[in-house]
């Protein structure tokens, strides 16, 4: 699991892990924790709402 303190949305990519797609941190190559994924989803929603 990724343990980076601050993750920007542009540093996240979606990778296929087994049977599911998991948000992954590009910088370290590790999947996001649940907490990070939740935060990332919020950022993404915020971004989409602005457009
Ligand atoms: Zn990371």
mmCIF file of the protein (N, C-alpha, C, O) and its ligand, coordinates in Angstrom:
data_MODEL
# 
_entry.id   MODEL 
# 
loop_
_entity.id 
_entity.type 
_entity.pdbx_number_of_molecules 
1 polymer     1 
2 non-polymer 1 
# 
_entity_poly.entity_id                      1 
_entity_poly.type                           'polypeptide(L)' 
_entity_poly.nstd_linkage                   no 
_entity_poly.nstd_monomer                   no 
_entity_poly.pdbx_seq_one_letter_code       
;(UNK)(UNK)(UNK)(UNK)(UNK)(UNK)(UNK)(UNK)(UNK)(UNK)(UNK)(UNK)(UNK)(UNK)(UNK)(UNK)
(UNK)(UNK)(UNK)(UNK)(UNK)(UNK)(UNK)(UNK)(UNK)(UNK)(UNK)(UNK)(UNK)(UNK)(UNK)(UNK)
(UNK)(UNK)(UNK)(UNK)(UNK)(UNK)(UNK)(UNK)(UNK)(UNK)(UNK)(UNK)(UNK)(UNK)(UNK)(UNK)
(UNK)(UNK)(UNK)
;
_entity_poly.pdbx_seq_one_letter_code_can   XXXXXXXXXXXXXXXXXXXXXXXXXXXXXXXXXXXXXXXXXXXXXXXXXXX 
_entity_poly.pdbx_strand_id                 A 
# 
loop_
_entity_poly_seq.entity_id 
_entity_poly_seq.num 
_entity_poly_seq.mon_id 
_entity_poly_seq.hetero 
1 1  UNK n 
1 2  UNK n 
1 3  UNK n 
1 4  UNK n 
1 5  UNK n 
1 6  UNK n 
1 7  UNK n 
1 8  UNK n 
1 9  UNK n 
1 10 UNK n 
1 11 UNK n 
1 12 UNK n 
1 13 UNK n 
1 14 UNK n 
1 15 UNK n 
1 16 UNK n 
1 17 UNK n 
1 18 UNK n 
1 19 UNK n 
1 20 UNK n 
1 21 UNK n 
1 22 UNK n 
1 23 UNK n 
1 24 UNK n 
1 25 UNK n 
1 26 UNK n 
1 27 UNK n 
1 28 UNK n 
1 29 UNK n 
1 30 UNK n 
1 31 UNK n 
1 32 UNK n 
1 33 UNK n 
1 34 UNK n 
1 35 UNK n 
1 36 UNK n 
1 37 UNK n 
1 38 UNK n 
1 39 UNK n 
1 40 UNK n 
1 41 UNK n 
1 42 UNK n 
1 43 UNK n 
1 44 UNK n 
1 45 UNK n 
1 46 UNK n 
1 47 UNK n 
1 48 UNK n 
1 49 UNK n 
1 50 UNK n 
1 51 UNK n 
# 
loop_
_struct_asym.id 
_struct_asym.entity_id 
A 1 
B 2 
# 
loop_
_chem_comp.id 
_chem_comp.type 
_chem_comp.mon_nstd_flag 
UNK 'L-peptide linking' . 
ZN  non-polymer         . 
# 
_pdbx_entity_nonpoly.entity_id   2 
_pdbx_entity_nonpoly.name        ? 
_pdbx_entity_nonpoly.comp_id     ZN 
# 
_pdbx_nonpoly_scheme.asym_id         B 
_pdbx_nonpoly_scheme.entity_id       2 
_pdbx_nonpoly_scheme.mon_id          ZN 
_pdbx_nonpoly_scheme.ndb_seq_num     1 
_pdbx_nonpoly_scheme.pdb_seq_num     101 
_pdbx_nonpoly_scheme.auth_seq_num    101 
_pdbx_nonpoly_scheme.pdb_mon_id      ZN 
_pdbx_nonpoly_scheme.auth_mon_id     ZN 
_pdbx_nonpoly_scheme.pdb_strand_id   A 
_pdbx_nonpoly_scheme.pdb_ins_code    . 
# 
loop_
_atom_site.group_PDB 
_atom_site.id 
_atom_site.type_symbol 
_atom_site.label_atom_id 
_atom_site.label_alt_id 
_atom_site.label_comp_id 
_atom_site.label_asym_id 
_atom_site.label_entity_id 
_atom_site.label_seq_id 
_atom_site.pdbx_PDB_ins_code 
_atom_site.Cartn_x 
_atom_site.Cartn_y 
_atom_site.Cartn_z 
_atom_site.occupancy 
_atom_site.B_iso_or_equiv 
_atom_site.pdbx_formal_charge 
_atom_site.auth_seq_id 
_atom_site.auth_comp_id 
_atom_site.auth_asym_id 
_atom_site.auth_atom_id 
_atom_site.pdbx_PDB_model_num 
ATOM   1   N  N  . UNK A 1 1  ? 0.828   -1.196 0.000   1.00 0.00 ? 1   UNK A N  1 
ATOM   2   C  CA . UNK A 1 1  ? 0.000   0.000  0.000   1.00 0.00 ? 1   UNK A CA 1 
ATOM   3   C  C  . UNK A 1 1  ? 0.870   1.257  0.000   1.00 0.00 ? 1   UNK A C  1 
ATOM   4   O  O  . UNK A 1 1  ? 1.955   1.281  0.581   1.00 0.00 ? 1   UNK A O  1 
ATOM   5   N  N  . UNK A 1 2  ? 0.375   2.283  -0.655  1.00 0.00 ? 2   UNK A N  1 
ATOM   6   C  CA . UNK A 1 2  ? 1.084   3.549  -0.725  1.00 0.00 ? 2   UNK A CA 1 
ATOM   7   C  C  . UNK A 1 2  ? 1.046   4.243  0.641   1.00 0.00 ? 2   UNK A C  1 
ATOM   8   O  O  . UNK A 1 2  ? 0.024   4.244  1.326   1.00 0.00 ? 2   UNK A O  1 
ATOM   9   N  N  . UNK A 1 3  ? 2.184   4.830  1.017   1.00 0.00 ? 3   UNK A N  1 
ATOM   10  C  CA . UNK A 1 3  ? 2.208   5.547  2.299   1.00 0.00 ? 3   UNK A CA 1 
ATOM   11  C  C  . UNK A 1 3  ? 2.674   6.984  2.120   1.00 0.00 ? 3   UNK A C  1 
ATOM   12  O  O  . UNK A 1 3  ? 3.109   7.618  3.081   1.00 0.00 ? 3   UNK A O  1 
ATOM   13  N  N  . UNK A 1 4  ? 2.587   7.505  0.899   1.00 0.00 ? 4   UNK A N  1 
ATOM   14  C  CA . UNK A 1 4  ? 2.970   8.895  0.654   1.00 0.00 ? 4   UNK A CA 1 
ATOM   15  C  C  . UNK A 1 4  ? 1.973   9.832  1.337   1.00 0.00 ? 4   UNK A C  1 
ATOM   16  O  O  . UNK A 1 4  ? 0.767   9.589  1.301   1.00 0.00 ? 4   UNK A O  1 
ATOM   17  N  N  . UNK A 1 5  ? 2.470   10.894 1.953   1.00 0.00 ? 5   UNK A N  1 
ATOM   18  C  CA . UNK A 1 5  ? 1.595   11.786 2.714   1.00 0.00 ? 5   UNK A CA 1 
ATOM   19  C  C  . UNK A 1 5  ? 0.612   12.570 1.846   1.00 0.00 ? 5   UNK A C  1 
ATOM   20  O  O  . UNK A 1 5  ? -0.560  12.706 2.197   1.00 0.00 ? 5   UNK A O  1 
ATOM   21  N  N  . UNK A 1 6  ? 1.087   13.078 0.723   1.00 0.00 ? 6   UNK A N  1 
ATOM   22  C  CA . UNK A 1 6  ? 0.209   13.890 -0.123  1.00 0.00 ? 6   UNK A CA 1 
ATOM   23  C  C  . UNK A 1 6  ? 0.201   13.378 -1.553  1.00 0.00 ? 6   UNK A C  1 
ATOM   24  O  O  . UNK A 1 6  ? 1.247   13.263 -2.192  1.00 0.00 ? 6   UNK A O  1 
ATOM   25  N  N  . UNK A 1 7  ? -0.978  13.077 -2.039  1.00 0.00 ? 7   UNK A N  1 
ATOM   26  C  CA . UNK A 1 7  ? -1.099  12.558 -3.394  1.00 0.00 ? 7   UNK A CA 1 
ATOM   27  C  C  . UNK A 1 7  ? -1.973  13.490 -4.209  1.00 0.00 ? 7   UNK A C  1 
ATOM   28  O  O  . UNK A 1 7  ? -3.095  13.812 -3.817  1.00 0.00 ? 7   UNK A O  1 
ATOM   29  N  N  . UNK A 1 8  ? -1.451  13.917 -5.342  1.00 0.00 ? 8   UNK A N  1 
ATOM   30  C  CA . UNK A 1 8  ? -2.244  14.753 -6.238  1.00 0.00 ? 8   UNK A CA 1 
ATOM   31  C  C  . UNK A 1 8  ? -3.015  13.842 -7.191  1.00 0.00 ? 8   UNK A C  1 
ATOM   32  O  O  . UNK A 1 8  ? -2.589  12.729 -7.498  1.00 0.00 ? 8   UNK A O  1 
ATOM   33  N  N  . UNK A 1 9  ? -4.157  14.344 -7.650  1.00 0.00 ? 9   UNK A N  1 
ATOM   34  C  CA . UNK A 1 9  ? -4.993  13.482 -8.484  1.00 0.00 ? 9   UNK A CA 1 
ATOM   35  C  C  . UNK A 1 9  ? -4.292  13.069 -9.774  1.00 0.00 ? 9   UNK A C  1 
ATOM   36  O  O  . UNK A 1 9  ? -4.551  11.994 -10.314 1.00 0.00 ? 9   UNK A O  1 
ATOM   37  N  N  . UNK A 1 10 ? -3.384  13.951 -10.273 1.00 0.00 ? 10  UNK A N  1 
ATOM   38  C  CA . UNK A 1 10 ? -2.697  13.609 -11.518 1.00 0.00 ? 10  UNK A CA 1 
ATOM   39  C  C  . UNK A 1 10 ? -1.581  12.595 -11.313 1.00 0.00 ? 10  UNK A C  1 
ATOM   40  O  O  . UNK A 1 10 ? -0.965  12.143 -12.278 1.00 0.00 ? 10  UNK A O  1 
ATOM   41  N  N  . UNK A 1 11 ? -1.322  12.240 -10.067 1.00 0.00 ? 11  UNK A N  1 
ATOM   42  C  CA . UNK A 1 11 ? -0.320  11.207 -9.787  1.00 0.00 ? 11  UNK A CA 1 
ATOM   43  C  C  . UNK A 1 11 ? -0.961  9.829  -9.645  1.00 0.00 ? 11  UNK A C  1 
ATOM   44  O  O  . UNK A 1 11 ? -0.284  8.840  -9.361  1.00 0.00 ? 11  UNK A O  1 
ATOM   45  N  N  . UNK A 1 12 ? -2.266  9.783  -9.846  1.00 0.00 ? 12  UNK A N  1 
ATOM   46  C  CA . UNK A 1 12 ? -2.975  8.519  -9.659  1.00 0.00 ? 12  UNK A CA 1 
ATOM   47  C  C  . UNK A 1 12 ? -3.387  7.943  -11.006 1.00 0.00 ? 12  UNK A C  1 
ATOM   48  O  O  . UNK A 1 12 ? -3.895  8.652  -11.874 1.00 0.00 ? 12  UNK A O  1 
ATOM   49  N  N  . UNK A 1 13 ? -3.159  6.652  -11.161 1.00 0.00 ? 13  UNK A N  1 
ATOM   50  C  CA . UNK A 1 13 ? -3.650  5.986  -12.357 1.00 0.00 ? 13  UNK A CA 1 
ATOM   51  C  C  . UNK A 1 13 ? -4.389  4.718  -11.931 1.00 0.00 ? 13  UNK A C  1 
ATOM   52  O  O  . UNK A 1 13 ? -4.167  4.183  -10.845 1.00 0.00 ? 13  UNK A O  1 
ATOM   53  N  N  . UNK A 1 14 ? -5.267  4.255  -12.809 1.00 0.00 ? 14  UNK A N  1 
ATOM   54  C  CA . UNK A 1 14 ? -6.052  3.074  -12.484 1.00 0.00 ? 14  UNK A CA 1 
ATOM   55  C  C  . UNK A 1 14 ? -5.424  1.845  -13.109 1.00 0.00 ? 14  UNK A C  1 
ATOM   56  O  O  . UNK A 1 14 ? -5.216  1.776  -14.320 1.00 0.00 ? 14  UNK A O  1 
ATOM   57  N  N  . UNK A 1 15 ? -5.128  0.874  -12.256 1.00 0.00 ? 15  UNK A N  1 
ATOM   58  C  CA . UNK A 1 15 ? -4.497  -0.362 -12.711 1.00 0.00 ? 15  UNK A CA 1 
ATOM   59  C  C  . UNK A 1 15 ? -5.388  -1.545 -12.376 1.00 0.00 ? 15  UNK A C  1 
ATOM   60  O  O  . UNK A 1 15 ? -6.174  -1.531 -11.428 1.00 0.00 ? 15  UNK A O  1 
ATOM   61  N  N  . UNK A 1 16 ? -5.226  -2.564 -13.197 1.00 0.00 ? 16  UNK A N  1 
ATOM   62  C  CA . UNK A 1 16 ? -5.982  -3.794 -12.966 1.00 0.00 ? 16  UNK A CA 1 
ATOM   63  C  C  . UNK A 1 16 ? -5.186  -4.696 -12.021 1.00 0.00 ? 16  UNK A C  1 
ATOM   64  O  O  . UNK A 1 16 ? -4.086  -5.137 -12.354 1.00 0.00 ? 16  UNK A O  1 
ATOM   65  N  N  . UNK A 1 17 ? -5.744  -4.964 -10.850 1.00 0.00 ? 17  UNK A N  1 
ATOM   66  C  CA . UNK A 1 17 ? -5.126  -5.861 -9.881  1.00 0.00 ? 17  UNK A CA 1 
ATOM   67  C  C  . UNK A 1 17 ? -6.055  -7.061 -9.741  1.00 0.00 ? 17  UNK A C  1 
ATOM   68  O  O  . UNK A 1 17 ? -7.129  -6.971 -9.146  1.00 0.00 ? 17  UNK A O  1 
ATOM   69  N  N  . UNK A 1 18 ? -5.618  -8.184 -10.300 1.00 0.00 ? 18  UNK A N  1 
ATOM   70  C  CA . UNK A 1 18 ? -6.490  -9.346 -10.266 1.00 0.00 ? 18  UNK A CA 1 
ATOM   71  C  C  . UNK A 1 18 ? -7.754  -9.052 -11.047 1.00 0.00 ? 18  UNK A C  1 
ATOM   72  O  O  . UNK A 1 18 ? -7.700  -8.795 -12.250 1.00 0.00 ? 18  UNK A O  1 
ATOM   73  N  N  . UNK A 1 19 ? -8.887  -9.089 -10.373 1.00 0.00 ? 19  UNK A N  1 
ATOM   74  C  CA . UNK A 1 19 ? -10.169 -8.908 -11.049 1.00 0.00 ? 19  UNK A CA 1 
ATOM   75  C  C  . UNK A 1 19 ? -10.722 -7.499 -10.903 1.00 0.00 ? 19  UNK A C  1 
ATOM   76  O  O  . UNK A 1 19 ? -11.785 -7.197 -11.445 1.00 0.00 ? 19  UNK A O  1 
ATOM   77  N  N  . UNK A 1 20 ? -10.009 -6.618 -10.172 1.00 0.00 ? 20  UNK A N  1 
ATOM   78  C  CA . UNK A 1 20 ? -10.589 -5.298 -9.973  1.00 0.00 ? 20  UNK A CA 1 
ATOM   79  C  C  . UNK A 1 20 ? -9.632  -4.165 -10.328 1.00 0.00 ? 20  UNK A C  1 
ATOM   80  O  O  . UNK A 1 20 ? -8.412  -4.324 -10.297 1.00 0.00 ? 20  UNK A O  1 
ATOM   81  N  N  . UNK A 1 21 ? -10.210 -3.030 -10.664 1.00 0.00 ? 21  UNK A N  1 
ATOM   82  C  CA . UNK A 1 21 ? -9.437  -1.844 -10.998 1.00 0.00 ? 21  UNK A CA 1 
ATOM   83  C  C  . UNK A 1 21 ? -9.199  -1.039 -9.717  1.00 0.00 ? 21  UNK A C  1 
ATOM   84  O  O  . UNK A 1 21 ? -10.131 -0.689 -8.993  1.00 0.00 ? 21  UNK A O  1 
ATOM   85  N  N  . UNK A 1 22 ? -7.931  -0.764 -9.468  1.00 0.00 ? 22  UNK A N  1 
ATOM   86  C  CA . UNK A 1 22 ? -7.544  -0.115 -8.216  1.00 0.00 ? 22  UNK A CA 1 
ATOM   87  C  C  . UNK A 1 22 ? -6.796  1.179  -8.524  1.00 0.00 ? 22  UNK A C  1 
ATOM   88  O  O  . UNK A 1 22 ? -5.901  1.184  -9.368  1.00 0.00 ? 22  UNK A O  1 
ATOM   89  N  N  . UNK A 1 23 ? -7.153  2.288  -7.846  1.00 0.00 ? 23  UNK A N  1 
ATOM   90  C  CA . UNK A 1 23 ? -6.378  3.515  -8.018  1.00 0.00 ? 23  UNK A CA 1 
ATOM   91  C  C  . UNK A 1 23 ? -4.973  3.326  -7.457  1.00 0.00 ? 23  UNK A C  1 
ATOM   92  O  O  . UNK A 1 23 ? -4.800  2.902  -6.314  1.00 0.00 ? 23  UNK A O  1 
ATOM   93  N  N  . UNK A 1 24 ? -3.972  3.646  -8.276  1.00 0.00 ? 24  UNK A N  1 
ATOM   94  C  CA . UNK A 1 24 ? -2.581  3.382  -7.928  1.00 0.00 ? 24  UNK A CA 1 
ATOM   95  C  C  . UNK A 1 24 ? -1.772  4.676  -8.017  1.00 0.00 ? 24  UNK A C  1 
ATOM   96  O  O  . UNK A 1 24 ? -1.984  5.499  -8.908  1.00 0.00 ? 24  UNK A O  1 
ATOM   97  N  N  . UNK A 1 25 ? -0.843  4.836  -7.079  1.00 0.00 ? 25  UNK A N  1 
ATOM   98  C  CA . UNK A 1 25 ? 0.007   6.025  -7.084  1.00 0.00 ? 25  UNK A CA 1 
ATOM   99  C  C  . UNK A 1 25 ? 1.168   5.816  -8.059  1.00 0.00 ? 25  UNK A C  1 
ATOM   100 O  O  . UNK A 1 25 ? 1.948   4.875  -7.912  1.00 0.00 ? 25  UNK A O  1 
ATOM   101 N  N  . UNK A 1 26 ? 1.274   6.700  -9.054  1.00 0.00 ? 26  UNK A N  1 
ATOM   102 C  CA . UNK A 1 26 ? 2.322   6.558  -10.078 1.00 0.00 ? 26  UNK A CA 1 
ATOM   103 C  C  . UNK A 1 26 ? 3.720   6.666  -9.490  1.00 0.00 ? 26  UNK A C  1 
ATOM   104 O  O  . UNK A 1 26 ? 4.628   5.950  -9.913  1.00 0.00 ? 26  UNK A O  1 
ATOM   105 N  N  . UNK A 1 27 ? 3.902   7.557  -8.514  1.00 0.00 ? 27  UNK A N  1 
ATOM   106 C  CA . UNK A 1 27 ? 5.238   7.823  -7.983  1.00 0.00 ? 27  UNK A CA 1 
ATOM   107 C  C  . UNK A 1 27 ? 5.879   6.613  -7.323  1.00 0.00 ? 27  UNK A C  1 
ATOM   108 O  O  . UNK A 1 27 ? 7.080   6.389  -7.475  1.00 0.00 ? 27  UNK A O  1 
ATOM   109 N  N  . UNK A 1 28 ? 5.099   5.836  -6.599  1.00 0.00 ? 28  UNK A N  1 
ATOM   110 C  CA . UNK A 1 28 ? 5.666   4.688  -5.897  1.00 0.00 ? 28  UNK A CA 1 
ATOM   111 C  C  . UNK A 1 28 ? 5.164   3.366  -6.468  1.00 0.00 ? 28  UNK A C  1 
ATOM   112 O  O  . UNK A 1 28 ? 5.719   2.310  -6.164  1.00 0.00 ? 28  UNK A O  1 
ATOM   113 N  N  . UNK A 1 29 ? 4.119   3.414  -7.291  1.00 0.00 ? 29  UNK A N  1 
ATOM   114 C  CA . UNK A 1 29 ? 3.619   2.198  -7.930  1.00 0.00 ? 29  UNK A CA 1 
ATOM   115 C  C  . UNK A 1 29 ? 2.737   1.348  -7.039  1.00 0.00 ? 29  UNK A C  1 
ATOM   116 O  O  . UNK A 1 29 ? 2.351   0.244  -7.421  1.00 0.00 ? 29  UNK A O  1 
ATOM   117 N  N  . UNK A 1 30 ? 2.411   1.849  -5.849  1.00 0.00 ? 30  UNK A N  1 
ATOM   118 C  CA . UNK A 1 30 ? 1.598   1.080  -4.910  1.00 0.00 ? 30  UNK A CA 1 
ATOM   119 C  C  . UNK A 1 30 ? 0.141   1.530  -4.950  1.00 0.00 ? 30  UNK A C  1 
ATOM   120 O  O  . UNK A 1 30 ? -0.146  2.693  -5.233  1.00 0.00 ? 30  UNK A O  1 
ATOM   121 N  N  . UNK A 1 31 ? -0.782  0.604  -4.665  1.00 0.00 ? 31  UNK A N  1 
ATOM   122 C  CA . UNK A 1 31 ? -2.201  0.984  -4.623  1.00 0.00 ? 31  UNK A CA 1 
ATOM   123 C  C  . UNK A 1 31 ? -2.488  1.909  -3.439  1.00 0.00 ? 31  UNK A C  1 
ATOM   124 O  O  . UNK A 1 31 ? -1.834  1.835  -2.399  1.00 0.00 ? 31  UNK A O  1 
ATOM   125 N  N  . UNK A 1 32 ? -3.475  2.775  -3.623  1.00 0.00 ? 32  UNK A N  1 
ATOM   126 C  CA . UNK A 1 32 ? -3.853  3.693  -2.551  1.00 0.00 ? 32  UNK A CA 1 
ATOM   127 C  C  . UNK A 1 32 ? -4.541  2.934  -1.424  1.00 0.00 ? 32  UNK A C  1 
ATOM   128 O  O  . UNK A 1 32 ? -5.185  1.909  -1.648  1.00 0.00 ? 32  UNK A O  1 
ATOM   129 N  N  . UNK A 1 33 ? -4.396  3.451  -0.220  1.00 0.00 ? 33  UNK A N  1 
ATOM   130 C  CA . UNK A 1 33 ? -5.154  2.909  0.905   1.00 0.00 ? 33  UNK A CA 1 
ATOM   131 C  C  . UNK A 1 33 ? -6.608  3.362  0.757   1.00 0.00 ? 33  UNK A C  1 
ATOM   132 O  O  . UNK A 1 33 ? -6.911  4.229  -0.063  1.00 0.00 ? 33  UNK A O  1 
ATOM   133 N  N  . UNK A 1 34 ? -7.490  2.783  1.538   1.00 0.00 ? 34  UNK A N  1 
ATOM   134 C  CA . UNK A 1 34 ? -8.905  3.166  1.487   1.00 0.00 ? 34  UNK A CA 1 
ATOM   135 C  C  . UNK A 1 34 ? -9.064  4.653  1.767   1.00 0.00 ? 34  UNK A C  1 
ATOM   136 O  O  . UNK A 1 34 ? -9.855  5.339  1.119   1.00 0.00 ? 34  UNK A O  1 
ATOM   137 N  N  . UNK A 1 35 ? -8.302  5.141  2.738   1.00 0.00 ? 35  UNK A N  1 
ATOM   138 C  CA . UNK A 1 35 ? -8.382  6.545  3.126   1.00 0.00 ? 35  UNK A CA 1 
ATOM   139 C  C  . UNK A 1 35 ? -7.951  7.434  1.968   1.00 0.00 ? 35  UNK A C  1 
ATOM   140 O  O  . UNK A 1 35 ? -8.608  8.430  1.664   1.00 0.00 ? 35  UNK A O  1 
ATOM   141 N  N  . UNK A 1 36 ? -6.849  7.073  1.326   1.00 0.00 ? 36  UNK A N  1 
ATOM   142 C  CA . UNK A 1 36 ? -6.350  7.854  0.198   1.00 0.00 ? 36  UNK A CA 1 
ATOM   143 C  C  . UNK A 1 36 ? -7.310  7.786  -0.980  1.00 0.00 ? 36  UNK A C  1 
ATOM   144 O  O  . UNK A 1 36 ? -7.546  8.791  -1.649  1.00 0.00 ? 36  UNK A O  1 
ATOM   145 N  N  . UNK A 1 37 ? -7.860  6.617  -1.233  1.00 0.00 ? 37  UNK A N  1 
ATOM   146 C  CA . UNK A 1 37 ? -8.789  6.438  -2.345  1.00 0.00 ? 37  UNK A CA 1 
ATOM   147 C  C  . UNK A 1 37 ? -10.042 7.286  -2.139  1.00 0.00 ? 37  UNK A C  1 
ATOM   148 O  O  . UNK A 1 37 ? -10.572 7.871  -3.084  1.00 0.00 ? 37  UNK A O  1 
ATOM   149 N  N  . UNK A 1 38 ? -10.504 7.343  -0.896  1.00 0.00 ? 38  UNK A N  1 
ATOM   150 C  CA . UNK A 1 38 ? -11.680 8.160  -0.580  1.00 0.00 ? 38  UNK A CA 1 
ATOM   151 C  C  . UNK A 1 38 ? -11.393 9.629  -0.844  1.00 0.00 ? 38  UNK A C  1 
ATOM   152 O  O  . UNK A 1 38 ? -12.212 10.344 -1.422  1.00 0.00 ? 38  UNK A O  1 
ATOM   153 N  N  . UNK A 1 39 ? -10.206 10.072 -0.409  1.00 0.00 ? 39  UNK A N  1 
ATOM   154 C  CA . UNK A 1 39 ? -9.796  11.448 -0.603  1.00 0.00 ? 39  UNK A CA 1 
ATOM   155 C  C  . UNK A 1 39 ? -9.665  11.747 -2.097  1.00 0.00 ? 39  UNK A C  1 
ATOM   156 O  O  . UNK A 1 39 ? -10.087 12.799 -2.577  1.00 0.00 ? 39  UNK A O  1 
ATOM   157 N  N  . UNK A 1 40 ? -9.077  10.804 -2.809  1.00 0.00 ? 40  UNK A N  1 
ATOM   158 C  CA . UNK A 1 40 ? -8.883  10.969 -4.238  1.00 0.00 ? 40  UNK A CA 1 
ATOM   159 C  C  . UNK A 1 40 ? -10.224 11.064 -4.973  1.00 0.00 ? 40  UNK A C  1 
ATOM   160 O  O  . UNK A 1 40 ? -10.385 11.884 -5.876  1.00 0.00 ? 40  UNK A O  1 
ATOM   161 N  N  . UNK A 1 41 ? -11.163 10.237 -4.589  1.00 0.00 ? 41  UNK A N  1 
ATOM   162 C  CA . UNK A 1 41 ? -12.492 10.277 -5.204  1.00 0.00 ? 41  UNK A CA 1 
ATOM   163 C  C  . UNK A 1 41 ? -13.165 11.627 -4.960  1.00 0.00 ? 41  UNK A C  1 
ATOM   164 O  O  . UNK A 1 41 ? -13.863 12.148 -5.829  1.00 0.00 ? 41  UNK A O  1 
ATOM   165 N  N  . UNK A 1 42 ? -12.949 12.182 -3.776  1.00 0.00 ? 42  UNK A N  1 
ATOM   166 C  CA . UNK A 1 42 ? -13.509 13.493 -3.461  1.00 0.00 ? 42  UNK A CA 1 
ATOM   167 C  C  . UNK A 1 42 ? -12.902 14.566 -4.358  1.00 0.00 ? 42  UNK A C  1 
ATOM   168 O  O  . UNK A 1 42 ? -13.611 15.421 -4.888  1.00 0.00 ? 42  UNK A O  1 
ATOM   169 N  N  . UNK A 1 43 ? -11.570 14.510 -4.522  1.00 0.00 ? 43  UNK A N  1 
ATOM   170 C  CA . UNK A 1 43 ? -10.868 15.460 -5.388  1.00 0.00 ? 43  UNK A CA 1 
ATOM   171 C  C  . UNK A 1 43 ? -11.404 15.371 -6.811  1.00 0.00 ? 43  UNK A C  1 
ATOM   172 O  O  . UNK A 1 43 ? -11.641 16.384 -7.470  1.00 0.00 ? 43  UNK A O  1 
ATOM   173 N  N  . UNK A 1 44 ? -11.587 14.152 -7.261  1.00 0.00 ? 44  UNK A N  1 
ATOM   174 C  CA . UNK A 1 44 ? -12.042 13.891 -8.621  1.00 0.00 ? 44  UNK A CA 1 
ATOM   175 C  C  . UNK A 1 44 ? -13.449 14.441 -8.829  1.00 0.00 ? 44  UNK A C  1 
ATOM   176 O  O  . UNK A 1 44 ? -13.741 15.064 -9.850  1.00 0.00 ? 44  UNK A O  1 
ATOM   177 N  N  . UNK A 1 45 ? -14.317 14.200 -7.845  1.00 0.00 ? 45  UNK A N  1 
ATOM   178 C  CA . UNK A 1 45 ? -15.688 14.698 -7.910  1.00 0.00 ? 45  UNK A CA 1 
ATOM   179 C  C  . UNK A 1 45 ? -15.700 16.221 -7.931  1.00 0.00 ? 45  UNK A C  1 
ATOM   180 O  O  . UNK A 1 45 ? -16.452 16.842 -8.682  1.00 0.00 ? 45  UNK A O  1 
ATOM   181 N  N  . UNK A 1 46 ? -14.837 16.818 -7.079  1.00 0.00 ? 46  UNK A N  1 
ATOM   182 C  CA . UNK A 1 46 ? -14.727 18.271 -7.027  1.00 0.00 ? 46  UNK A CA 1 
ATOM   183 C  C  . UNK A 1 46 ? -14.322 18.814 -8.374  1.00 0.00 ? 46  UNK A C  1 
ATOM   184 O  O  . UNK A 1 46 ? -14.879 19.805 -8.844  1.00 0.00 ? 46  UNK A O  1 
ATOM   185 N  N  . UNK A 1 47 ? -13.348 18.166 -9.001  1.00 0.00 ? 47  UNK A N  1 
ATOM   186 C  CA . UNK A 1 47 ? -12.822 18.597 -10.292 1.00 0.00 ? 47  UNK A CA 1 
ATOM   187 C  C  . UNK A 1 47 ? -13.899 18.511 -11.367 1.00 0.00 ? 47  UNK A C  1 
ATOM   188 O  O  . UNK A 1 47 ? -14.049 19.417 -12.186 1.00 0.00 ? 47  UNK A O  1 
ATOM   189 N  N  . UNK A 1 48 ? -14.638 17.417 -11.353 1.00 0.00 ? 48  UNK A N  1 
ATOM   190 C  CA . UNK A 1 48 ? -15.685 17.236 -12.360 1.00 0.00 ? 48  UNK A CA 1 
ATOM   191 C  C  . UNK A 1 48 ? -16.792 18.260 -12.193 1.00 0.00 ? 48  UNK A C  1 
ATOM   192 O  O  . UNK A 1 48 ? -17.365 18.736 -13.173 1.00 0.00 ? 48  UNK A O  1 
ATOM   193 N  N  . UNK A 1 49 ? -17.088 18.594 -10.949 1.00 0.00 ? 49  UNK A N  1 
ATOM   194 C  CA . UNK A 1 49 ? -18.152 19.575 -10.693 1.00 0.00 ? 49  UNK A CA 1 
ATOM   195 C  C  . UNK A 1 49 ? -17.779 20.959 -11.194 1.00 0.00 ? 49  UNK A C  1 
ATOM   196 O  O  . UNK A 1 49 ? -18.650 21.757 -11.541 1.00 0.00 ? 49  UNK A O  1 
ATOM   197 N  N  . UNK A 1 50 ? -16.481 21.242 -11.233 1.00 0.00 ? 50  UNK A N  1 
ATOM   198 C  CA . UNK A 1 50 ? -16.019 22.557 -11.670 1.00 0.00 ? 50  UNK A CA 1 
ATOM   199 C  C  . UNK A 1 50 ? -16.128 22.716 -13.177 1.00 0.00 ? 50  UNK A C  1 
ATOM   200 O  O  . UNK A 1 50 ? -16.265 23.830 -13.683 1.00 0.00 ? 50  UNK A O  1 
ATOM   201 N  N  . UNK A 1 51 ? -16.066 21.604 -13.890 1.00 0.00 ? 51  UNK A N  1 
ATOM   202 C  CA . UNK A 1 51 ? -16.047 21.702 -15.345 1.00 0.00 ? 51  UNK A CA 1 
ATOM   203 C  C  . UNK A 1 51 ? -17.426 21.901 -15.936 1.00 0.00 ? 51  UNK A C  1 
ATOM   204 O  O  . UNK A 1 51 ? -17.567 22.001 -17.155 1.00 0.00 ? 51  UNK A O  1 
HETATM 205 ZN ZN . ZN  B 2 .  ? 2.719   6.679  -3.117  1.00 0.00 ? 101 ZN  A ZN 1 
# 
